Amino acid sequence: MIPGSKVNLTVSVDSLLKLPEGAVFRESKDRAHIEAKQKGGVIYITGTCDSLQRQVEYYEALYHTARDALEQKQNELIQERQKRSDPLADPILIYVLGIVSGVLVTITFNLKKKEK
């Protein structure tokens, strides 16, 4: 776990309202950063933390890895299902071929017996 980081910025509203366009008040400590600016009569305050960004990137990478592995497994299962036919089809086919070959052998054997 990445240790937390905290930063404070104290600015009077009057100072923010008198701030020229494009200028900002900034404060940083360790990985935490805060920024205050005024634009068109609206005060914007933005805070960021590098450690939080690293955590987000870590979990995003973990998510993408898991998602890709799941998609690959799903594709493998789909391909496996396509390769397999009905599980009873093979034994039934073998049984029918056995009966047909048995009948043919019997007929051939009987025909040869009659010829002799």
N, CA, C and O of each residue as an XYZ file, in Angstrom:
464
protein
N       0.845     -1.180      0.000
C       0.000      0.000      0.000
C       0.889      1.242      0.000
O       1.885      1.306      0.720
N       0.525      2.195     -0.792
C       1.283      3.441     -0.894
C       0.822      4.367      0.232
O      -0.381      4.540      0.425
N       1.763      4.973      0.988
C       1.359      5.851      2.087
C       0.641      7.093      1.573
O       0.899      7.573      0.469
N      -0.274      7.604      2.410
C      -1.048      8.782      2.031
C      -0.205     10.047      2.039
O       0.869     10.097      2.639
N      -0.705     11.047      1.376
C      -0.024     12.330      1.299
C      -1.097     13.405      1.393
O      -2.177     13.255      0.821
N      -0.808     14.494      2.114
C      -1.803     15.541      2.326
C      -1.158     16.905      2.143
O      -0.009     17.122      2.527
N      -1.916     17.819      1.549
C      -1.428     19.183      1.358
C      -2.574     20.140      1.655
O      -3.729     19.844      1.347
N      -2.261     21.282      2.249
C      -3.259     22.309      2.550
C      -2.914     23.583      1.801
O      -1.740     23.921      1.646
N      -3.935     24.291      1.336
C      -3.764     25.576      0.660
C      -4.786     26.530      1.261
O      -5.987     26.262      1.215
N      -4.331     27.617      1.812
C      -5.225     28.597      2.412
C      -5.107     29.891      1.619
O      -4.042     30.505      1.554
N      -6.234     30.295      1.014
C      -6.276     31.506      0.205
C      -7.605     32.190      0.499
O      -8.641     31.528      0.552
N      -7.587     33.488      0.689
C      -8.847     34.206      0.921
C      -9.609     34.318     -0.392
O      -9.013     34.381     -1.467
N     -10.923     34.340     -0.291
C     -11.779     34.444     -1.479
C     -11.469     35.741     -2.212
O     -11.462     35.773     -3.443
N     -11.215     36.805     -1.468
C     -10.891     38.099     -2.076
C      -9.647     37.987     -2.945
O      -9.602     38.536     -4.046
N      -8.632     37.271     -2.446
C      -7.390     37.089     -3.216
C      -7.651     36.293     -4.487
O      -7.095     36.596     -5.542
N      -8.496     35.277     -4.383
C      -8.817     34.480     -5.571
C      -9.560     35.311     -6.613
O      -9.290     35.203     -7.809
N     -10.491     36.136     -6.157
C     -11.272     36.942     -7.107
C     -10.425     38.015     -7.784
O     -10.723     38.422     -8.907
N      -9.354     38.484     -7.100
C      -8.471     39.504     -7.677
C      -7.370     38.886     -8.544
O      -6.581     39.602     -9.161
N      -7.325     37.552     -8.585
C      -6.281     36.852     -9.339
C      -6.448     37.117    -10.833
O      -7.548     36.967    -11.364
N      -5.369     37.510    -11.520
C      -5.477     37.752    -12.970
C      -5.794     36.451    -13.722
O      -5.491     35.351    -13.258
N      -6.402     36.614    -14.875
C      -6.775     35.464    -15.722
C      -5.532     34.637    -16.052
O      -4.516     35.177    -16.489
N      -5.623     33.308    -15.836
C      -4.521     32.403    -16.149
C      -3.568     32.172    -14.981
O      -2.767     31.237    -15.023
N      -3.635     33.008    -13.929
C      -2.765     32.822    -12.762
C      -3.417     31.826    -11.805
O      -4.641     31.702    -11.779
N      -2.607     31.118    -11.021
C      -3.128     30.109    -10.097
C      -2.380     30.172     -8.767
O      -1.237     30.625     -8.702
N      -3.039     29.714     -7.721
C      -2.381     29.439     -6.453
C      -2.132     27.943     -6.423
O      -3.038     27.146     -6.670
N      -0.879     27.561     -6.113
C      -0.519     26.140     -6.092
C       0.188     25.806     -4.801
O       0.894     26.627     -4.214
N      -0.027     24.557     -4.372
C       0.703     24.051     -3.213
C       0.957     22.573     -3.469
O       0.091     21.871     -3.990
N       2.145     22.103     -3.101
C       2.504     20.690     -3.279
C       3.251     20.202     -2.057
O       4.012     20.943     -1.434
N       3.025     18.961     -1.730
C       3.775     18.321     -0.656
C       3.836     16.838     -0.981
O       2.801     16.193     -1.152
N       5.024     16.304     -1.066
C       5.229     14.900     -1.448
C       4.532     14.641     -2.778
O       4.880     15.232     -3.801
N       3.556     13.760     -2.749
C       2.864     13.410     -3.994
C       1.539     14.144     -4.172
O       0.893     14.000     -5.210
N       1.124     14.930     -3.177
C      -0.160     15.628     -3.232
C       0.031     17.036     -3.803
O       1.004     17.722     -3.491
N      -0.913     17.446     -4.640
C      -0.856     18.763     -5.278
C      -2.257     19.366     -5.272
O      -3.247     18.658     -5.455
N      -2.331     20.679     -5.060
C      -3.612     21.372     -5.118
C      -3.417     22.678     -5.882
O      -2.359     23.304     -5.823
N      -4.462     23.065     -6.597
C      -4.390     24.261     -7.428
C      -5.720     24.989     -7.339
O      -6.778     24.367     -7.434
N      -5.673     26.300     -7.159
C      -6.886     27.118     -7.105
C      -6.740     28.245     -8.124
O      -5.702     28.902     -8.195
N      -7.797     28.460     -8.912
C      -7.765     29.545     -9.893
C      -9.167     30.117    -10.062
O     -10.160     29.501     -9.675
N      -9.224     31.292    -10.639
C     -10.478     31.993    -10.882
C     -10.592     32.237    -12.375
O      -9.656     32.712    -13.018
N     -11.754     31.905    -12.912
C     -11.948     32.125    -14.346
C     -13.401     32.525    -14.568
O     -14.319     31.754    -14.291
N     -13.592     33.716    -15.060
C     -14.935     34.199    -15.353
C     -15.826     34.284    -14.117
O     -17.030     34.046    -14.213
N     -15.267     34.613    -12.978
C     -16.044     34.743    -11.755
C     -16.301     33.423    -11.039
O     -16.966     33.398    -10.003
N     -15.775     32.320    -11.585
C     -15.946     31.001    -10.971
C     -14.610     30.556    -10.407
O     -13.573     30.703    -11.054
N     -14.639     30.006     -9.191
C     -13.417     29.524     -8.549
C     -13.289     28.027     -8.819
O     -14.217     27.266     -8.543
N     -12.146     27.602     -9.356
C     -11.879     26.198     -9.645
C     -10.773     25.710     -8.709
O      -9.715     26.331     -8.612
N     -11.025     24.598     -8.025
C     -10.024     23.996     -7.148
C      -9.802     22.560     -7.603
O     -10.749     21.780     -7.712
N      -8.547     22.220     -7.868
C      -8.202     20.894     -8.359
C      -7.161     20.273     -7.443
O      -6.151     20.901     -7.125
N      -7.407     19.042     -7.020
C      -6.443     18.329     -6.199
C      -6.038     17.031     -6.873
O      -6.883     16.334     -7.434
N      -4.771     16.701     -6.826
C      -4.287     15.443     -7.400
C      -3.310     14.791     -6.435
O      -2.725     15.447     -5.573
N      -3.151     13.519     -6.598
C      -2.204     12.777     -5.767
C      -1.586     11.690     -6.632
O      -2.289     10.820     -7.145
N      -0.268     11.744     -6.792
C       0.434     10.777     -7.641
C       0.227      9.348     -7.159
O       0.077      8.436     -7.972
N       0.219      9.143     -5.831
C       0.069      7.786     -5.314
C      -1.294      7.219     -5.679
O      -1.407      6.034     -5.992
N      -2.328      8.051     -5.643
C      -3.649      7.591     -6.030
C      -3.665      7.232     -7.516
O      -4.271      6.236     -7.910
N      -3.007      8.036     -8.328
C      -2.934      7.755     -9.762
C      -2.229      6.429    -10.010
O      -2.636      5.661    -10.882
N      -1.177      6.158     -9.250
C      -0.478      4.879     -9.409
C      -1.383      3.714     -9.048
O      -1.372      2.681     -9.717
N      -2.165      3.880     -7.990
C      -3.091      2.820     -7.588
C      -4.138      2.594     -8.680
O      -4.456      1.454     -9.017
N      -4.663      3.673     -9.222
C      -5.659      3.563    -10.293
C      -5.053      2.845    -11.493
O      -5.683      1.950    -12.057
N      -3.853      3.219    -11.887
C      -3.192      2.571    -13.025
C      -2.942      1.095    -12.743
O      -3.094      0.261    -13.635
N      -2.560      0.763    -11.506
C      -2.323     -0.631    -11.127
C      -3.607     -1.452    -11.281
O      -3.600     -2.524    -11.885
N      -4.703     -0.934    -10.728
C      -5.958     -1.679    -10.792
C      -6.528     -1.722    -12.209
O      -7.175     -2.698    -12.585
N      -6.292     -0.673    -12.993
C      -6.716     -0.712    -14.391
C      -5.956     -1.797    -15.147
O      -6.550     -2.545    -15.924
N      -4.649     -1.886    -14.924
C      -3.846     -2.920    -15.586
C      -4.298     -4.305    -15.140
O      -4.388     -5.223    -15.955
N      -4.579     -4.457    -13.860
C      -5.057     -5.732    -13.325
C      -6.395     -6.107    -13.964
O      -6.608     -7.258    -14.345
N      -7.281     -5.138    -14.076
C      -8.591     -5.355    -14.709
C      -8.431     -5.792    -16.164
O      -9.061     -6.754    -16.603
N      -7.585     -5.080    -16.905
C      -7.397     -5.412    -18.326
C      -6.790     -6.801    -18.500
O      -7.170     -7.537    -19.410
N      -5.852     -7.158    -17.633
C      -5.245     -8.483    -17.699
C      -6.291     -9.569    -17.435
O      -6.350    -10.569    -18.149
N      -7.106     -9.364    -16.414
C      -8.152    -10.346    -16.083
C      -9.188    -10.426    -17.197
O      -9.637    -11.517    -17.550
N      -9.571     -9.277    -17.755
C     -10.551     -9.264    -18.839
C     -10.017     -9.999    -20.067
O     -10.737    -10.779    -20.691
N      -8.746     -9.745    -20.413
C      -8.153    -10.413    -21.568
C      -8.069    -11.919    -21.359
O      -8.329    -12.694    -22.279
N      -7.705    -12.333    -20.140
C      -7.635    -13.769    -19.846
C      -9.011    -14.406    -19.932
O      -9.143    -15.522    -20.433
N     -10.035    -13.716    -19.453
C     -11.401    -14.232    -19.516
C     -11.873    -14.345    -20.964
O     -12.473    -15.350    -21.344
N     -11.607    -13.331    -21.765
C     -11.990    -13.381    -23.178
C     -11.289    -14.526    -23.897
O     -11.902    -15.214    -24.713
N     -10.007    -14.735    -23.598
C      -9.259    -15.830    -24.228
C      -9.866    -17.172    -23.830
O     -10.021    -18.056    -24.673
N     -10.207    -17.330    -22.560
C     -10.797    -18.585    -22.088
C     -12.156    -18.815    -22.749
O     -12.481    -19.939    -23.130
N     -12.948    -17.750    -22.884
C     -14.246    -17.876    -23.551
C     -14.063    -18.305    -25.008
O     -14.807    -19.149    -25.506
N     -13.083    -17.728    -25.682
C     -12.826    -18.101    -27.077
C     -12.394    -19.560    -27.177
O     -12.810    -20.271    -28.091
N     -11.559    -20.007    -26.239
C     -11.133    -21.406    -26.230
C     -12.324    -22.334    -26.026
O     -12.422    -23.372    -26.681
N     -13.231    -21.964    -25.118
C     -14.414    -22.793    -24.872
C     -15.320    -22.851    -26.103
O     -15.861    -23.906    -26.435
N     -15.478    -21.723    -26.766
C     -16.302    -21.692    -27.983
C     -15.692    -22.586    -29.050
O     -16.407    -23.346    -29.703
N     -14.367    -22.503    -29.237
C     -13.697    -23.349    -30.226
C     -13.829    -24.821    -29.859
O     -14.033    -25.661    -30.735
N     -13.715    -25.138    -28.580
C     -13.833    -26.526    -28.129
C     -15.244    -27.057    -28.389
O     -15.412    -28.201    -28.812
N     -16.248    -26.230    -28.135
C     -17.633    -26.648    -28.401
C     -17.863    -26.874    -29.892
O     -18.579    -27.795    -30.286
N     -17.253    -26.030    -30.713
C     -17.421    -26.184    -32.155
C     -16.759    -27.467    -32.641
O     -17.261    -28.107    -33.564
N     -15.645    -27.850    -32.036
C     -14.952    -29.075    -32.441
C     -15.747    -30.313    -32.049
O     -15.779    -31.305    -32.777
N     -16.381    -30.239    -30.901
C     -17.135    -31.400    -30.419
C     -18.495    -31.467    -31.091
O     -19.160    -30.452    -31.299
N     -18.887    -32.676    -31.419
C     -20.243    -32.867    -31.911
C     -21.048    -33.466    -30.769
O     -20.606    -33.467    -29.620
N     -22.211    -33.967    -31.085
C     -23.050    -34.598    -30.072
C     -22.268    -35.757    -29.457
O     -21.732    -36.581    -30.198
N     -22.183    -35.849    -28.126
C     -21.366    -36.896    -27.513
C     -21.848    -38.308    -27.814
O     -21.058    -39.248    -27.731
N     -23.121    -38.487    -28.160
C     -23.632    -39.819    -28.489
C     -23.460    -40.157    -29.966
O     -23.627    -41.311    -30.360
N     -23.127    -39.162    -30.783
C     -23.042    -39.399    -32.227
C     -21.966    -40.430    -32.563
O     -22.216    -41.319    -33.376
N     -20.800    -40.342    -31.976
C     -19.718    -41.272    -32.294
C     -20.056    -42.717    -31.898
O     -19.895    -43.615    -32.725
N     -20.513    -42.970    -30.678
C     -20.845    -44.363    -30.340
C     -21.972    -44.933    -31.210
O     -21.937    -46.108    -31.575
N     -22.963    -44.112    -31.539
C     -24.070    -44.595    -32.385
C     -23.555    -44.919    -33.781
O     -23.916    -45.944    -34.360
N     -22.709    -44.042    -34.320
C     -22.142    -44.278    -35.652
C     -21.324    -45.572    -35.664
O     -21.437    -46.360    -36.602
N     -20.518    -45.796    -34.653
C     -19.704    -47.021    -34.567
C     -20.613    -48.249    -34.469
O     -20.339    -49.274    -35.095
N     -21.686    -48.152    -33.691
C     -22.632    -49.270    -33.534
C     -23.287    -49.603    -34.871
O     -23.357    -50.772    -35.252
N     -23.765    -48.588    -35.583
C     -24.424    -48.811    -36.877
C     -23.439    -49.399    -37.876
O     -23.777    -50.337    -38.599
N     -22.218    -48.856    -37.925
C     -21.211    -49.402    -38.844
C     -20.878    -50.851    -38.495
O     -20.629    -51.651    -39.397
N     -20.869    -51.202    -37.227
C     -20.630    -52.584    -36.808
C     -21.729    -53.514    -37.286
O     -21.464    -54.616    -37.766
N     -22.969    -53.057    -37.149
C     -24.105    -53.887    -37.613
C     -24.035    -54.067    -39.125
O     -24.180    -55.184    -39.623
N     -23.812    -52.972    -39.862
C     -23.752    -53.057    -41.323
C     -22.608    -53.969    -41.757
O     -22.787    -54.814    -42.635
N     -21.440    -53.806    -41.151
C     -20.321    -54.664    -41.545
C     -20.607    -56.120    -41.164
O     -20.225    -57.033    -41.897
N     -21.269    -56.345    -40.034
C     -21.643    -57.719    -39.639
C     -22.597    -58.347    -40.638
O     -22.446    -59.514    -41.000
N     -23.582    -57.572    -41.084
C     -24.546    -58.072    -42.077
C     -23.826    -58.378    -43.382
O     -24.068    -59.418    -43.994
N     -22.935    -57.470    -43.820
C     -22.216    -57.693    -45.076
C     -21.315    -58.927    -44.992
O     -21.240    -59.708    -45.941
N     -20.639    -59.098    -43.867
C     -19.780    -60.277    -43.707
C     -20.637    -61.545    -43.720
O     -20.259    -62.544    -44.331
N     -21.783    -61.504    -43.051
C     -22.674    -62.681    -43.018
C     -23.179    -63.016    -44.407
O     -23.176    -64.182    -44.804
N     -23.613    -62.007    -45.152
C     -24.113    -62.246    -46.518
C     -22.994    -62.804    -47.387
O     -23.204    -63.771    -48.120
N     -21.804    -62.202    -47.313
C     -20.674    -62.673    -48.107
C     -20.327    -64.111    -47.731
O     -20.074    -64.931    -48.613
N     -20.310    -64.423    -46.460
C     -19.989    -65.770    -45.997
C     -21.035    -66.776    -46.491
O     -20.688    -67.870    -46.936
N     -22.312    -66.401    -46.409
C     -23.382    -67.294    -46.881
C     -23.315    -67.490    -48.398
O     -23.556    -68.597    -48.880
N     -22.998    -66.458    -49.147
C     -22.891    -66.589    -50.605
C     -21.735    -67.526    -50.976
O     -21.857    -68.336    -51.894
N     -20.634    -67.411    -50.268
C     -19.481    -68.291    -50.545
C     -19.818    -69.733    -50.190
O     -19.352    -70.650    -50.866
N     -20.600    -69.953    -49.168
C     -20.995    -71.324    -48.772
C     -21.885    -71.947    -49.831
O     -21.748    -73.132    -50.135
N     -22.798    -71.161    -50.397
C     -23.706    -71.679    -51.422
C     -22.969    -72.006    -52.699
O     -23.362    -72.927    -53.415
N     -21.899    -71.269    -53.008
C     -21.135    -71.511    -54.231
C     -20.379    -72.829    -54.137
O     -20.109    -73.444    -55.169
N     -20.038    -73.272    -52.972
C     -19.256    -74.498    -52.830
C     -20.106    -75.662    -52.837
O     -19.616    -76.786    -52.728
